Amino acid sequence: MIISFTDFTTKLAFQQLKNTALVSDQDTGTIDPSHTDQILNLVNQGLKDISTRMKLLESQAVLSFVTGQNIYTLDEVNYPEFIRLLSVDAVYRGNDVIEDNKRTFIPKSNKQITQPSPTTVRFSDQFMEDYGPAVDLHFQKYHPEITEVGNIDLPPNLHETLALYVSGLYLTHMGGEENKATGDSYYGLYLRMVSDDIIENKSGTSEVVDEDTRFQDRGFV
């Protein structure tokens, strides 16, 4: 569910942060423009944290093999918004590139595809020979950064989670014993809500565990 940054700040102004310097008009839920950059930074920080902890957004990219090269870097420079590799889709050499011929390989459970580090992937010589010249990478990605006129795209149950993250850190940064205590409380609730959501799988965060299976359309965002 999409919510604009403006609507999200209004939500904060009416709820968790209603009695703070953030709010310039209590009746309309309008925030003081001098606090916009701070809140925007916290929102983007929260979106990155949530989308790292929970598998909400996925993307795909083509990786072309280079002769004699087995290890490939999957950092944000080469793959923007990359968090971690989920699977590799490939077609056995000589087969037509159609859906029925595609196979899905899970690196963490496949001996021919390993990860020396979270941002590198290594293919065996045999795999590259069997499935080259290119494979499709599917990976978890960050929620894109937003601007003041941008939109937050999260499942409805995570809007409150993000609000707790932002308000928790905002209050902590304000200083003062009472603000810090409230901020710590909000952040603790944030961590608990994220943990509960993962356990209950409310936001489609279950892990992929099958190996070498037929490729299926998974509805990537």
Phi, psi and omega per residue, in radians:
M1 nan 2.288 -3.080
I2 -1.637 2.351 3.043
I3 -2.322 2.396 -3.122
S4 -1.277 2.756 3.092
F5 -1.052 -0.694 3.133
T6 -1.075 -0.799 3.120
D7 -1.131 -0.605 3.136
F8 -1.176 -0.733 3.120
T9 -1.173 -0.581 3.063
T10 -1.099 -0.711 3.089
K11 -1.036 -0.781 3.112
L12 -1.086 -0.731 -3.087
A13 -1.152 -0.542 3.138
F14 -1.527 -0.315 -3.035
Q15 -2.093 -1.814 -2.955
Q16 -1.011 -0.572 -3.031
L17 -1.999 0.436 -3.021
K18 -1.174 -0.434 -3.095
N19 -1.872 0.499 -3.113
T20 -2.009 3.028 3.126
A21 -1.175 -0.187 3.103
L22 -1.045 -0.630 -2.980
V23 -1.579 2.168 3.101
S24 -1.690 -0.372 3.119
D25 -2.484 1.861 -3.099
Q26 -1.107 -0.559 -3.060
D27 -1.279 -0.638 -3.081
T28 -1.781 -0.126 -3.104
G29 1.219 0.549 -3.126
T30 -1.529 2.328 3.137
I31 -1.631 2.684 3.103
D32 -1.172 2.202 -3.116
P33 -0.960 -0.475 -3.125
S34 -1.198 -0.235 -3.136
H35 -1.794 -0.045 -3.040
T36 -1.056 -0.824 -3.105
D37 -1.078 -0.698 -3.138
Q38 -1.113 -0.809 3.139
I39 -1.153 -0.703 3.124
L40 -1.069 -0.755 3.110
N41 -1.077 -0.729 3.131
L42 -1.176 -0.652 3.097
V43 -1.083 -0.842 -3.141
N44 -1.127 -0.633 3.073
Q45 -1.122 -0.739 3.120
G46 -1.163 -0.714 3.114
L47 -1.082 -0.684 3.115
K48 -1.175 -0.714 -3.126
D49 -1.155 -0.796 -3.121
I50 -1.128 -0.790 -3.093
S51 -1.284 -0.245 3.004
T52 -1.420 -0.765 -3.117
R53 -1.241 -0.531 -3.024
M54 -2.188 2.397 -3.108
K55 -1.417 1.447 -3.074
L56 -1.715 -0.705 -3.054
L57 -2.139 2.420 3.125
E58 -2.293 2.751 3.117
S59 -2.514 3.046 3.133
Q60 -2.487 2.667 3.140
A61 -2.673 2.682 3.120
V62 -1.557 2.320 3.040
L63 -1.999 2.042 3.115
S64 -1.626 2.281 -3.132
F65 -1.273 2.550 3.060
V66 -1.955 2.272 -3.109
T67 -0.959 2.214 3.113
G68 1.460 -0.022 3.133
Q69 -1.927 2.111 -3.124
N70 -1.792 -0.451 -3.060
I71 -1.882 2.331 -3.104
Y72 -2.250 2.461 -3.112
T73 -1.553 2.353 -3.087
L74 -2.088 0.633 -3.109
D75 -1.396 3.129 -3.071
E76 -1.202 -0.327 3.113
V77 -1.175 -0.808 -3.134
N78 -1.500 -0.503 -3.121
Y79 -2.322 1.585 -3.082
P80 -0.946 2.415 3.092
E81 1.194 0.284 3.139
F82 -1.198 2.330 3.024
I83 -1.959 -1.019 3.130
R84 -2.757 2.662 -3.132
L85 -1.358 2.305 -3.129
L86 -1.781 -0.799 -3.099
S87 -2.813 2.905 3.087
V88 -2.201 2.247 3.078
D89 -1.859 2.303 -3.086
A90 -2.551 2.796 3.093
V91 -2.100 2.270 -3.137
Y92 -1.026 2.344 -3.071
R93 -0.923 2.291 3.134
G94 1.744 -0.306 3.102
N95 -1.527 2.657 3.072
D96 -1.192 2.524 -3.141
V97 -1.431 1.397 3.089
I98 -2.220 2.839 -3.054
E99 -0.979 -0.714 -3.078
D100 -1.164 -0.363 -3.120
N101 -1.666 -0.087 -3.098
K102 -1.421 2.486 3.093
R103 -2.083 2.536 3.092
T104 -1.890 2.212 3.135
F105 -2.006 2.348 3.104
I106 -1.779 1.985 -3.047
P107 -0.947 -0.701 -3.031
K108 -1.210 -0.221 -3.111
S109 -2.228 0.263 -3.104
N110 -2.144 2.198 -3.052
K111 -1.231 -0.381 -3.106
Q112 -1.480 -0.261 3.117
I113 -2.229 2.000 -3.136
T114 -2.196 2.896 3.126
Q115 -2.187 1.756 3.098
P116 -1.033 -0.488 3.091
S117 -2.619 2.926 -3.127
P118 -1.060 -0.376 -3.095
T119 -1.987 0.332 3.039
T120 -2.361 2.647 3.093
V121 -2.333 2.437 -3.121
R122 -2.095 2.267 3.099
F123 -1.893 2.452 3.089
S124 -1.250 2.766 3.091
D125 -1.022 -0.687 -3.114
Q126 -1.138 -0.719 3.132
F127 -1.098 -0.796 -3.127
M128 -1.111 -0.611 3.108
E129 -1.226 -0.685 -3.082
D130 -1.346 -0.579 -2.969
Y131 -2.120 0.041 3.096
G132 -1.182 2.974 0.229
P133 -1.594 -0.058 -3.093
A134 -2.672 2.720 3.076
V135 -2.324 2.848 3.065
D136 -1.752 2.264 3.084
L137 -1.751 2.334 3.028
H138 -1.990 2.233 -3.057
F139 -2.466 2.693 3.037
Q140 -1.324 2.432 -3.110
K141 -2.292 2.824 3.097
Y142 -1.269 2.700 2.903
H143 -1.149 2.283 -3.133
P144 -1.077 2.588 3.083
E145 -1.099 2.559 3.133
I146 -1.991 2.902 3.063
T147 -1.963 -3.094 3.126
E148 -1.064 -0.476 3.140
V149 -1.828 0.259 -3.103
G150 -1.584 -3.134 -3.099
N151 -2.144 2.570 3.054
I152 -1.726 2.194 -3.101
D153 -2.012 1.612 3.137
L154 -2.361 2.720 2.989
P155 -1.021 2.559 -3.069
P156 -0.901 -0.649 -3.101
N157 -1.186 -0.263 -3.127
L158 -1.677 -0.071 3.062
H159 -1.103 -0.770 3.122
E160 -1.176 -0.627 3.101
T161 -1.060 -0.802 3.108
L162 -1.120 -0.682 3.132
A163 -1.078 -0.674 3.112
L164 -1.179 -0.666 3.108
Y165 -1.093 -0.905 -3.079
V166 -1.115 -0.847 -3.105
S167 -1.166 -0.625 3.119
G168 -1.070 -0.840 -3.132
L169 -1.273 -0.609 3.123
Y170 -1.065 -0.830 -3.127
L171 -1.155 -0.671 3.111
T172 -1.090 -0.693 -3.137
H173 -1.220 -0.381 3.136
M174 -1.176 -0.471 -3.095
G175 1.437 2.997 -3.098
G176 1.627 2.485 -3.080
E177 -1.058 -0.797 -3.094
E178 -1.153 -0.787 3.124
N179 -1.081 -0.739 -3.138
K180 -1.115 -0.738 3.141
A181 -1.090 -0.777 3.130
T182 -1.170 -0.738 3.124
G183 -1.068 -0.762 3.108
D184 -1.101 -0.643 3.122
S185 -1.120 -0.794 3.122
Y186 -1.095 -0.737 -3.117
Y187 -1.178 -0.636 3.070
G188 -1.087 -0.711 3.078
L189 -1.123 -0.661 3.091
Y190 -1.018 -0.874 -3.126
L191 -1.075 -0.681 3.141
R192 -1.185 -0.718 3.139
M193 -1.152 -0.693 3.099
V194 -1.109 -0.775 3.141
S195 -1.098 -0.790 3.137
D196 -1.114 -0.673 -3.120
D197 -1.139 -0.702 3.123
I198 -1.132 -0.784 -3.130
I199 -1.091 -0.741 -3.099
E200 -1.505 -0.150 3.100
N201 0.999 0.777 -3.129
K202 -1.262 -0.421 -2.999
S203 -2.061 0.491 3.080
G204 1.166 0.783 -3.047
T205 -1.809 0.164 -3.081
S206 -1.142 2.604 -3.098
E207 -1.400 2.655 3.029
V208 -1.474 2.200 -3.070
V209 -2.176 -0.207 -3.130
D210 -1.303 2.738 -3.086
E211 -2.312 2.434 3.052
D212 0.927 0.923 -3.094
T213 -1.914 2.895 3.038
R214 -1.103 2.412 3.134
F215 -1.251 2.403 3.081
Q216 -2.294 2.638 3.083
D217 -1.196 2.075 -3.052
R218 -1.827 0.143 3.064
G219 1.157 0.853 -3.110
F220 -1.190 2.515 3.131
V221 -1.347 nan nan
